[in-house]
Amino acid sequence: MDKDLINDLASILPEGSITAVEEELVCYGSDATRVFARPDVVVRPTDADSIPEVMIVAARHGMPVVPRGAGTGLSGGCVPIKGGIVVSTERLNRIKEIDTIDLVAVVEPGVVTQDIHEAAEAEGLFYPPDPASFKACTIGGNVAENAGGLRGLKYGVTRDYVLSLKVALPGGGVMVAGGRTLKNVTGYDMARLFVGSEGTLGFILEAALKLIPKPETKAAFLTAYDTLEHASEAVVSIVRSGVTPSTLEIMDRVTLDAVEAYRNTGNEVRHGALLLVEVDGSDVEVRRQADALDAVLGRTAPAELRRATDLAEQAALWAARRSALSALARVSPSVILEDATVPRKQIPAMVRAIEGIAKKYDLKIGTFGHAGDGNLHPTIITDLRIADNRKRVEAAVSDIFDAALALGGTLSGEHGIGLAKSSFMERELGRSGVAVMRAVKDAIDPRGLMNPGKMFL
């Protein structure tokens, strides 16, 4: 380890903020992908104002800077593949303001997403983005990956709630992108550029987030179908109906079996696939939408149709869905979760493609996801310690992406590109599209020190 680097960092950070101890470095070398790379040093600032100084030190020593939140990412976005300085936001966890007039939350990057939900709801307000890991993930990571969640169909994703960002730039400069006004057309939309940039352009120091009034009530339905394709066709019927659910989720038989084994609810669904649907709003609007949805679902010929009777039953339904990945991860030593997203009318075709790919490569694939916005998570359950399995998985993943793109879809609806999908970028964007993105990266980070090795090969 470069002692000069450690000394320079120690001169700007309080005692206890720096570690180069091997056992501790290991804890900051991976995310939920389980890909590991060793950082050279980890810093855990207690004050966001010190991060520009860390950037200056990093530039002086030519060291990469890798922003890190809670490490729940699913694309390898915070893995320090080139080593360098991992800057953890775990101590930058203050909610600085909840403005009940302008409906704005001002937060540091290390605030856990659930804490934002709770702080807003305490004031009768609502922050809609809800990644499945919302109890652990942090807002800086959500912004960096443009995280989605179960409520994306009606409410959108993180990008739709970012009013402004304070960002530390490579080399130590600081800029504010966007503002607290609802209208802002001054210059380029730089806030949107940084949302989803995966830490490759700068370090998020603070975010101003749009809040909305909290819905008065909600209603939830569980609908079972004999096959996943039948369930996916029902999704198209719901979208056509004019009812806009706040949440519309799908789970196949493989996922349902894993969830039941994991949660042991004693409430097994014996059918091939399940839709979970929720509507929210005012009391009057929810009654109207629930009646309309009940009729629409009835016309899709479900094997079972059930409406949650109270808030506790609603919560149990969503807890089961949110545990899907954890449940599947218990089935086999290796779990490869993908994030293919297609136009909603193409969901049945994508489901058929996934099932065909599973048969082609003799793989077990559990499919679940945010069917209402076309975002499916085909999850391969295997053992990558076996060489032949790895080859079949790599071929299957490639085919899944090709199928999504052929249907007018995208490589990622919410997990980001990171390490996992960088080799596929040109398939979607073309050579010219990737070149434009590289030009933006080079203009802001000419030395390539911000989270290198992500997005681009």
C-alpha positions as CSV (number, residue, x, y, z in Angstrom):
1,M,0.0,0.0,0.0
2,D,1.2,3.5,-0.9
3,K,2.0,5.1,2.5
4,D,1.9,8.6,0.9
5,L,-1.7,7.9,-0.3
6,I,-2.7,6.9,3.2
7,N,-1.0,9.9,4.7
8,D,-2.7,12.3,2.3
9,L,-6.1,10.7,3.0
10,A,-5.5,10.9,6.7
11,S,-4.7,14.6,6.5
12,I,-8.3,15.3,5.3
13,L,-10.4,12.6,7.0
14,P,-11.1,12.1,10.7
15,E,-9.5,9.2,12.6
16,G,-11.2,5.9,11.9
17,S,-12.3,6.8,8.4
18,I,-9.6,4.9,6.5
19,T,-8.9,1.2,6.4
20,A,-6.3,-0.8,4.4
21,V,-6.7,-3.9,6.6
22,E,-7.1,-7.0,4.4
23,E,-10.0,-8.5,6.4
24,E,-11.9,-5.3,6.2
25,L,-11.1,-4.6,2.5
26,V,-12.8,-7.9,1.6
27,C,-16.1,-6.6,2.9
28,Y,-16.1,-3.8,0.3
29,G,-15.0,-5.8,-2.7
30,S,-18.3,-7.2,-4.0
31,D,-22.1,-6.6,-4.4
32,A,-25.0,-8.9,-4.8
33,T,-23.5,-10.4,-8.0
34,R,-20.9,-12.0,-5.8
35,V,-18.1,-10.8,-8.2
36,F,-15.1,-9.8,-6.1
37,A,-12.2,-7.5,-6.6
38,R,-9.9,-6.1,-3.9
39,P,-9.8,-2.4,-3.3
40,D,-6.5,-0.8,-2.3
41,V,-8.1,1.3,0.5
42,V,-11.6,2.1,1.8
43,V,-12.6,5.4,3.2
44,R,-15.8,6.1,5.1
45,P,-16.3,9.9,5.3
46,T,-18.5,11.4,8.0
47,D,-18.9,14.7,6.1
48,A,-19.8,14.9,2.4
49,D,-17.8,18.1,2.1
50,S,-14.6,16.0,2.5
51,I,-15.3,13.9,-0.7
52,P,-14.1,16.6,-3.2
53,E,-10.8,16.6,-1.2
54,V,-10.7,12.8,-1.6
55,M,-11.1,13.3,-5.3
56,I,-8.2,15.6,-5.4
57,V,-6.0,13.1,-3.5
58,A,-7.1,10.3,-5.8
59,A,-6.2,12.4,-8.9
60,R,-2.8,13.3,-7.5
61,H,-2.0,9.6,-7.0
62,G,-3.8,8.4,-10.2
63,M,-6.0,6.2,-8.1
64,P,-9.5,5.1,-9.2
65,V,-12.5,6.2,-7.1
66,V,-15.3,3.7,-6.6
67,P,-18.5,5.0,-4.9
68,R,-20.3,2.4,-2.8
69,G,-23.6,2.4,-1.0
70,A,-25.0,-0.7,0.6
71,G,-23.6,-3.1,-1.9
72,T,-27.1,-4.5,-2.9
73,G,-26.5,-3.8,-6.6
74,L,-27.1,-6.6,-9.2
75,S,-24.7,-5.6,-12.0
76,G,-21.3,-5.3,-10.3
77,G,-21.5,-1.5,-10.3
78,C,-19.6,-1.0,-7.0
79,V,-17.1,-3.8,-7.5
80,P,-13.5,-2.2,-7.5
81,I,-12.4,-4.1,-10.6
82,K,-9.4,-1.8,-11.1
83,G,-8.6,-1.5,-7.4
84,G,-8.3,2.0,-6.0
85,I,-10.2,3.9,-3.3
86,V,-13.6,2.7,-2.4
87,V,-15.6,5.6,-0.9
88,S,-18.4,4.2,1.2
89,T,-21.5,6.4,1.9
90,E,-22.5,4.4,5.0
91,R,-21.9,7.4,7.4
92,L,-23.4,10.0,5.1
93,N,-26.9,9.1,6.2
94,R,-28.7,12.3,7.1
95,I,-32.2,13.3,5.9
96,K,-31.5,17.0,5.9
97,E,-35.0,18.3,5.1
98,I,-38.5,17.2,4.4
99,D,-40.2,20.3,2.9
100,T,-44.0,19.9,3.2
101,I,-44.8,22.9,1.1
102,D,-42.5,22.4,-1.9
103,L,-42.8,18.6,-1.4
104,V,-39.1,18.0,-1.5
105,A,-36.8,15.7,0.5
106,V,-33.1,16.6,0.7
107,V,-30.9,13.7,1.6
108,E,-27.3,12.5,1.8
109,P,-26.3,9.6,-0.4
110,G,-26.1,7.0,2.3
111,V,-29.7,7.3,3.5
112,V,-31.5,3.9,3.3
113,T,-34.5,4.1,0.9
114,Q,-36.9,2.8,3.5
115,D,-35.9,5.7,5.8
116,I,-36.9,8.1,3.1
117,H,-40.3,6.3,2.7
118,E,-40.9,6.5,6.5
119,A,-39.8,10.2,6.9
120,A,-42.1,11.2,4.0
121,E,-45.0,9.2,5.3
122,A,-44.7,10.7,8.7
123,E,-45.6,14.0,7.0
124,G,-48.4,12.5,5.0
125,L,-46.2,12.4,1.9
126,F,-45.0,9.6,-0.4
127,Y,-41.7,8.7,-2.1
128,P,-42.8,6.1,-4.7
129,P,-39.6,4.4,-5.9
130,D,-39.4,1.0,-4.1
131,P,-36.6,-1.3,-5.2
132,A,-37.0,-4.8,-3.8
133,S,-34.0,-4.2,-1.5
134,F,-35.5,-0.9,-0.2
135,K,-34.9,-2.0,3.4
136,A,-31.2,-2.0,2.8
137,C,-30.2,-0.1,-0.4
138,T,-29.3,3.6,-0.2
139,I,-30.5,6.5,-2.2
140,G,-27.0,7.2,-3.7
141,G,-27.0,3.8,-5.2
142,N,-30.6,4.1,-6.4
143,V,-29.7,7.3,-8.2
144,A,-26.5,5.9,-9.7
145,E,-28.3,2.9,-11.0
146,N,-31.7,4.6,-11.7
147,A,-33.3,2.0,-9.6
148,G,-36.9,1.0,-10.3
149,G,-39.1,-1.2,-8.2
150,L,-42.6,-2.7,-7.9
151,R,-44.4,0.6,-8.3
152,G,-42.8,1.6,-11.6
153,L,-45.9,1.0,-13.7
154,K,-47.9,3.9,-12.2
155,Y,-45.2,6.0,-10.6
156,G,-42.0,5.6,-12.6
157,V,-38.5,5.1,-11.4
158,T,-35.9,7.0,-9.4
159,R,-35.1,9.3,-12.3
160,D,-38.7,10.7,-12.2
161,Y,-38.2,11.9,-8.6
162,V,-34.7,13.5,-8.8
163,L,-35.0,17.3,-8.9
164,S,-31.4,18.1,-8.3
165,L,-28.1,16.5,-7.4
166,K,-24.9,17.9,-5.8
167,V,-22.0,16.1,-7.4
168,A,-18.3,15.9,-6.7
169,L,-16.5,15.7,-10.0
170,P,-13.2,14.0,-10.9
171,G,-10.4,16.2,-9.8
172,G,-12.4,17.8,-6.9
173,G,-14.8,20.2,-8.5
174,V,-18.4,20.4,-7.3
175,M,-21.6,21.1,-9.3
176,V,-25.3,21.2,-8.7
177,A,-27.3,19.7,-11.4
178,G,-31.0,20.7,-11.6
179,G,-32.9,22.6,-8.9
180,R,-35.8,22.5,-6.4
181,T,-38.3,24.0,-8.8
182,L,-40.7,21.7,-10.7
183,K,-39.8,23.6,-14.0
184,N,-36.2,24.0,-14.9
185,V,-35.0,24.2,-18.5
186,T,-31.7,26.1,-17.9
187,G,-29.1,24.4,-20.1
188,Y,-28.6,20.7,-20.5
189,D,-30.5,18.4,-18.2
190,M,-27.4,17.4,-16.3
191,A,-29.3,15.9,-13.4
192,R,-30.6,13.2,-15.8
193,L,-27.2,12.6,-17.1
194,F,-25.9,11.7,-13.7
195,V,-28.9,9.5,-12.8
196,G,-28.0,6.1,-14.1
197,S,-24.4,7.0,-14.7
198,E,-23.3,4.2,-12.2
199,G,-20.6,6.3,-10.5
200,T,-18.7,6.7,-13.8
201,L,-19.0,10.5,-14.0
202,G,-19.0,11.8,-10.4
203,F,-19.8,11.2,-6.8
204,I,-23.3,12.1,-5.6
205,L,-23.1,14.2,-2.4
206,E,-26.7,15.2,-2.0
207,A,-30.1,14.6,-3.7
208,A,-33.3,16.7,-3.7
209,L,-36.2,14.3,-4.3
210,K,-39.7,15.1,-5.4
211,L,-42.4,13.9,-3.0
212,I,-46.1,13.5,-3.7
213,P,-49.2,13.3,-1.4
214,K,-49.6,9.8,0.1
215,P,-52.5,7.7,-1.4
216,E,-55.4,7.4,1.0
217,T,-55.9,3.6,0.5
218,K,-55.2,0.6,-1.7
219,A,-56.6,-2.7,-2.8
220,A,-54.8,-5.9,-3.8
221,F,-55.6,-8.9,-5.8
222,L,-54.0,-12.4,-6.2
223,T,-54.8,-14.1,-9.5
224,A,-53.5,-17.5,-10.4
225,Y,-53.2,-19.0,-13.9
226,D,-52.4,-22.5,-15.2
227,T,-49.4,-21.3,-17.3
228,L,-47.0,-18.4,-17.2
229,E,-48.0,-17.5,-20.8
230,H,-51.6,-17.3,-19.7
231,A,-50.6,-15.0,-16.9
232,S,-48.6,-12.8,-19.2
233,E,-51.6,-12.5,-21.6
234,A,-53.7,-11.3,-18.7
235,V,-51.1,-8.5,-18.1
236,V,-51.8,-7.2,-21.6
237,S,-55.6,-7.4,-20.9
238,I,-55.1,-5.3,-17.7
239,V,-53.0,-2.7,-19.5
240,R,-55.6,-2.4,-22.3
241,S,-58.5,-2.0,-19.8
242,G,-57.6,1.6,-18.8
243,V,-57.0,0.6,-15.2
244,T,-53.5,1.7,-14.1
245,P,-52.4,-0.5,-11.2
246,S,-49.8,0.9,-8.8
247,T,-48.2,-2.5,-8.9
248,L,-48.5,-5.5,-11.3
249,E,-46.2,-8.4,-10.6
250,I,-45.7,-11.8,-12.0
251,M,-44.2,-15.0,-10.6
252,D,-43.8,-18.4,-12.3
253,R,-44.1,-21.9,-10.7
254,V,-40.4,-22.2,-10.1
255,T,-40.4,-18.9,-8.2
256,L,-43.6,-19.7,-6.3
257,D,-42.2,-23.1,-5.1
258,A,-39.0,-21.4,-3.9
259,V,-40.9,-18.6,-2.1
260,E,-43.1,-21.1,-0.3
261,A,-40.1,-23.2,0.8
262,Y,-38.4,-20.0,2.0
263,R,-41.3,-18.4,3.9
264,N,-43.3,-21.5,4.8
265,T,-46.6,-19.6,4.8
266,G,-48.8,-22.7,4.4
267,N,-50.6,-20.8,1.7
268,E,-49.3,-22.5,-1.5
269,V,-50.7,-21.6,-4.9
270,R,-51.0,-24.8,-6.9
271,H,-51.1,-23.2,-10.3
272,G,-48.5,-22.4,-12.9
273,A,-48.1,-18.7,-12.4
274,L,-49.4,-15.8,-10.3
275,L,-50.2,-12.1,-10.8
276,L,-50.2,-9.7,-7.9
277,V,-52.1,-6.5,-8.6
278,E,-52.6,-3.4,-6.5
279,V,-54.4,-0.2,-7.1
280,D,-54.1,2.9,-4.9
281,G,-55.5,6.4,-4.6
282,S,-58.5,8.1,-2.9
283,D,-61.2,5.9,-1.3
284,V,-63.6,6.6,-4.2
285,E,-61.0,6.0,-6.9
286,V,-59.8,2.8,-5.4
287,R,-63.3,1.4,-5.1
288,R,-63.9,2.3,-8.8
289,Q,-60.6,0.8,-9.9
290,A,-60.9,-2.3,-7.8
291,D,-64.4,-3.1,-9.2
292,A,-63.1,-2.5,-12.8
293,L,-60.0,-4.6,-12.1
294,D,-62.1,-7.4,-10.6
295,A,-64.2,-7.5,-13.8
296,V,-61.1,-7.4,-16.1
297,L,-59.4,-10.2,-14.2
298,G,-62.5,-12.3,-14.2
299,R,-62.6,-12.1,-18.0
300,T,-59.0,-13.5,-18.2
301,A,-60.3,-16.9,-17.0
302,P,-58.0,-17.3,-14.0
303,A,-57.7,-20.5,-12.1
304,E,-58.1,-18.5,-8.9
305,L,-59.0,-14.9,-8.1
306,R,-58.7,-13.6,-4.6
307,R,-58.9,-10.1,-3.2
308,A,-56.9,-9.2,0.0
309,T,-59.3,-8.6,2.8
310,D,-57.2,-6.2,4.9
311,L,-53.8,-4.4,5.0
312,A,-52.2,-7.3,6.8
313,E,-53.0,-9.7,3.9
314,Q,-51.9,-7.1,1.4
315,A,-48.6,-6.8,3.2
316,A,-48.2,-10.6,3.2
317,L,-48.7,-10.7,-0.6
318,W,-46.0,-8.1,-1.2
319,A,-43.6,-9.6,1.3
320,A,-43.8,-12.9,-0.7
321,R,-43.0,-11.1,-3.9
322,R,-40.1,-9.1,-2.4
323,S,-38.5,-12.4,-1.1
324,A,-38.4,-13.9,-4.6
325,L,-34.7,-13.5,-5.2
326,S,-33.7,-14.5,-1.7
327,A,-35.9,-17.6,-2.0
328,L,-34.4,-18.6,-5.4
329,A,-30.9,-18.0,-4.1
330,R,-31.5,-20.9,-1.6
331,V,-32.3,-23.4,-4.3
332,S,-28.8,-23.8,-5.8
333,P,-25.2,-22.6,-5.3
334,S,-25.4,-20.1,-8.1
335,V,-28.2,-17.7,-9.1
336,I,-27.9,-15.5,-12.2
337,L,-30.6,-12.8,-12.1
338,E,-31.2,-11.0,-15.3
339,D,-33.2,-7.8,-16.1
340,A,-34.6,-8.0,-19.6
341,T,-37.3,-5.5,-20.3
342,V,-39.7,-5.4,-23.3
343,P,-42.7,-3.4,-24.4
344,R,-45.7,-4.6,-22.4
345,K,-47.5,-6.0,-25.4
346,Q,-44.4,-8.2,-26.0
347,I,-44.5,-9.9,-22.6
348,P,-46.1,-13.1,-23.8
349,A,-43.6,-13.4,-26.6
350,M,-40.7,-12.8,-24.1
351,V,-42.1,-15.4,-21.7
352,R,-42.2,-17.9,-24.5
353,A,-38.6,-17.0,-25.5
354,I,-37.4,-17.5,-22.0
355,E,-39.1,-20.9,-21.7
356,G,-37.6,-22.0,-25.0
357,I,-34.1,-20.9,-23.9
358,A,-34.5,-22.9,-20.7
359,K,-35.3,-26.0,-22.7
360,K,-32.6,-25.3,-25.3
361,Y,-29.8,-25.2,-22.7
362,D,-31.4,-27.6,-20.2
363,L,-31.5,-24.9,-17.4
364,K,-33.9,-24.2,-14.6
365,I,-35.1,-20.6,-14.9
366,G,-37.4,-18.9,-12.5
367,T,-39.2,-15.9,-14.0
368,F,-40.7,-13.1,-11.9
369,G,-40.8,-9.3,-12.2
370,H,-42.6,-6.1,-12.8
371,A,-44.9,-7.3,-15.6
372,G,-46.8,-4.1,-15.6
373,D,-43.9,-2.2,-17.1
374,G,-42.5,-5.1,-19.1
375,N,-39.5,-5.6,-16.7
376,L,-38.9,-9.4,-16.3
377,H,-36.3,-11.1,-14.1
378,P,-35.4,-14.5,-15.6
379,T,-33.3,-16.1,-12.9
380,I,-31.1,-19.0,-13.8
381,I,-30.6,-21.5,-10.9
382,T,-27.5,-23.6,-11.4
383,D,-24.0,-24.4,-10.1
384,L,-21.3,-22.4,-11.8
385,R,-18.6,-24.5,-10.2
386,I,-19.3,-27.0,-13.0
387,A,-17.6,-25.8,-16.2
388,D,-20.2,-27.0,-18.6
389,N,-22.9,-25.2,-16.6
390,R,-21.1,-21.9,-16.9
391,K,-20.9,-22.3,-20.7
392,R,-24.6,-23.1,-21.0
393,V,-25.5,-20.2,-18.7
394,E,-23.4,-17.7,-20.7
395,A,-25.1,-18.9,-24.0
396,A,-28.5,-18.6,-22.4
397,V,-27.9,-15.1,-21.1
398,S,-26.8,-14.0,-24.5
399,D,-29.9,-15.5,-26.0
400,I,-32.2,-13.8,-23.4
401,F,-30.7,-10.4,-24.3
402,D,-31.0,-11.0,-28.0
403,A,-34.7,-12.0,-27.6
404,A,-35.4,-8.9,-25.6
405,L,-33.7,-6.6,-28.1
406,A,-35.5,-8.4,-31.0
407,L,-38.8,-7.6,-29.4
408,G,-37.9,-3.9,-29.1
409,G,-36.7,-4.1,-25.5
410,T,-33.6,-3.2,-23.6
411,L,-30.7,-4.9,-21.7
412,S,-31.7,-3.4,-18.4
413,G,-34.9,-1.9,-17.0
414,E,-33.5,-1.1,-13.5
415,H,-30.3,-3.0,-12.5
416,G,-27.8,-1.1,-14.7
417,I,-25.0,-2.3,-16.9
418,G,-21.9,-2.3,-14.6
419,L,-19.7,-5.3,-15.2
420,A,-22.4,-7.8,-16.0
421,K,-23.7,-6.3,-19.3
422,S,-20.9,-4.2,-20.6
423,S,-20.1,-6.6,-23.3
424,F,-23.6,-6.4,-24.7
425,M,-23.9,-2.6,-24.9
426,E,-23.1,-2.3,-28.6
427,R,-25.9,-4.8,-29.4
428,E,-28.5,-2.3,-28.2
429,L,-26.8,1.1,-28.8
430,G,-24.7,0.4,-31.8
431,R,-21.1,1.4,-32.3
432,S,-22.0,5.1,-32.7
433,G,-24.2,5.1,-29.6
434,V,-21.4,3.7,-27.4
435,A,-18.9,6.1,-28.9
436,V,-21.1,9.1,-27.9
437,M,-21.4,7.7,-24.3
438,R,-17.6,7.3,-24.2
439,A,-17.1,10.9,-25.4
440,V,-19.3,12.1,-22.5
441,K,-17.3,10.0,-20.1
442,D,-14.0,11.3,-21.5
443,A,-15.1,14.9,-21.3
444,I,-16.0,14.7,-17.6
445,D,-13.5,12.2,-16.5
446,P,-10.6,12.4,-19.0
447,R,-8.2,10.3,-16.8
448,G,-10.8,7.5,-16.4
449,L,-10.6,7.5,-12.6
450,M,-14.3,7.3,-11.8
451,N,-15.4,3.7,-11.3
452,P,-13.4,2.4,-14.2
453,G,-14.3,-0.8,-16.0
454,K,-18.0,-0.2,-15.8
455,M,-20.4,0.1,-18.7
456,F,-17.6,0.1,-21.3
457,L,-15.2,-2.7,-22.1
